[in-house]
Amino acid sequence: MSFPWIYAALTFGFAVVSVAVAVNGNNLAAMPPAAPVILGVCSLTGMILLWRDISSKLKGDHRTWGSLLGQYVAVKAVGLLGRRQRRKLELDTVKVKEAQEQTLLKRLRKNADTCYGKQYNFSSIKDSDAFRALHPITTYEHYRGLIQRIATGEQKVIIAEKPLILAMTSGTSGPSAMLLSTKDTNTEFFLQGVAVCLDVMREAFPETDSLQRTAKLFYTPTFRQSEAGIPIGPNSSTPASSRHMLNLYTTPAPAFEVPSEKDTLYLHLLFALKDPTVGTLESNFASTVFYAFTALQERWPELVEDIHRGQISSTLSLEPKVRAGLEALMKPDPQRAAQLRAHFQEGFSGIAKRLWPHLHLVLAVDSGSNQIYGEMLRDHYCKGVPFYSPFYAATEGLIGVNLWPQESRRRYLLCPRSMFCEFLPESSLEDEAPQTLLMEQVKPGESYELVVTNASGLFRYRIGDIVKVVGFHNQCPIVEFQYRRGQMLSVRGEKVSESLFLGALKKAVDQWPGAQLVDYSCAESGILGDSMGGSDPHYQVFVELKGVRNLTEEQRYKVRGTASMFVLRKSVLSLHVIVVLRPASWTFVCSRTRPCTDPFVSKAASAP
């Protein structure tokens, strides 16, 4: 290793200084004669214990003493904070009504002097009942004009502080919305989300309590500026928001100055491959991890060559200063390159554990729309590696945390002090004046739309997420995400959620020997217009599959239908316009123009 001699020099030097102080003692007359010696012995003992603890958590020999000590201190500090925050969360779940009332009143008091707070008389509100009586349930249209005023520079419109950014939602179920993100939002996310989940993670996966680096896949987003100079862009985890933690990751800081996401991904992969002791793969979403592995499968020869030669590929568009900074961190490593080449030539099933033998965890959200990517990673690239989906969060802020990481079902405990939560019963979503329930009033087994009051200027706001209450932790609800309200398919009023659709599609794909579902998209036939002909209303499904190159003619007929188009590339068969879901029978059929009576039909559910 490169640092034991440094440690020995430090400890020896500390001992010499301690003895010298004990001998001279000129400036220590007030201290007992033996005190400096005792101080030196205690300090030396402390350093020995520190070294033993660090050594026990160390994997590999490619780290400097400074980086190890920095990571050790950071991990210990966050660990202490996480245990403290988790104890607070546990207490709040015992008195959830009180925690929710305090959270609501804190939000109202802070913003009482804003234009919005005065309009709704926040200063007069004493409890949640009065708030719900005075303030209507809202959607984004209620805030659009108000947020535009903030974007142009007007202050104290909705919130008392200036927002950090104007956060754009992903637009998965409709047009993208522009919301506010504040310091309070970020602080709560870290304290009530990140710190708590790291404590849960280390308890469930003790192997992660080590000094291994994490390969974190995230990117520097492109921001534009509002008229008042407020950044406008995504509100997800970025290198800038994690700048104090970058020393914990395999990717060096200069890589985050690269504007191209494709080139940054290459650098993520390059520096992760260089380190055989990676302990965790992390990203905001499982889809990002999946696409990183598909890129690795395509570009591994180039990556291995860079590691062998100790250089950065010339195909990357890098500024000279950035390239110089990155190449200064590269050294020829033919031994590691040979190991990697052998692993890749074995194939990509279970590749993650072969590349990184000490890999303990994949840390990424794999619920909701990311469920399919989590399943594909577990079945192929990341076989044998546990997954932890830590948060339930949105642009609006932290909603819940997963305290049960080893369970396959992704359940989230709602955080009583992050948002004030109300619940609209699924049966009343279309009512003109629906009545909400509070945390202590919901029932297990029932589904609700979340209505939140957060730290960044949303009050009784319908976020569009439908969740199912699956139980309680003390008095606090535990929920599973079901679907987005705007993501329902409905050609005849039947309202098909994404979870129901995906379940039926997976059953259909199971009819094809060896087939693996890579990705999919579904559109109502009316959206596609005349290109789909004049058949009855139906769903047009676009599917990308793996493992179906050797289909028999009979099997091809089952997936082809009358308007199929096959595009073969490598080992992937992309099938377009191949499957129709007819809501009258909730059955996948193989043709748009005639009934299908062969075994391919997959019954998903009974018609209502």
Salt bridges, closest charged atoms under 4 A:
ASP53 OD2 - LYS76 NZ 3.72
ASP61 OD1 - HIS62 NE2 3.31
GLU90 OE1 - HIS473 NE2 2.97
ASP92 OD2 - ARG417 NE 2.96
ASP129 OD1 - ARG132 NH1 3.67
GLU141 OE2 - ARG144 NH2 2.51
GLU154 OE2 - ARG149 NH2 2.74
GLU161 OE2 - LYS110 NZ 3.27
ASP184 OD2 - LYS110 NZ 2.42
GLU188 OE2 - ARG107 NH2 2.70
ASP199 OD2 - ARG86 NH1 3.17
GLU203 OE1 - ARG86 NH1 3.31
ASP209 OD2 - LYS57 NZ 3.20
GLU282 OE2 - LYS216 NZ 3.29
GLU302 OE1 - ARG299 NH2 3.12
GLU305 OE2 - ARG309 NE 2.36
GLU327 OE2 - ARG323 NH1 3.73
GLU346 OE2 - HIS343 ND1 3.99
GLU346 OE1 - ARG354 NE 3.44
ASP366 OD2 - ARG378 NH1 2.74
ASP366 OD1 - ARG410 NE 2.79
GLU375 OE2 - LYS506 NZ 2.88
GLU407 OE1 - ARG411 NH2 3.02
GLU422 OE1 - ARG132 NE 3.45
GLU422 OE1 - ARG460 NH2 2.74
GLU440 OE2 - LYS97 NZ 3.45
GLU449 OE1 - ARG462 NH2 2.72
GLU449 OE1 - ARG485 NE 3.12
ASP465 OD1 - ARG484 NH1 2.61
GLU480 OE2 - ARG409 NH2 2.55
GLU544 OE2 - ARG569 NH2 2.81
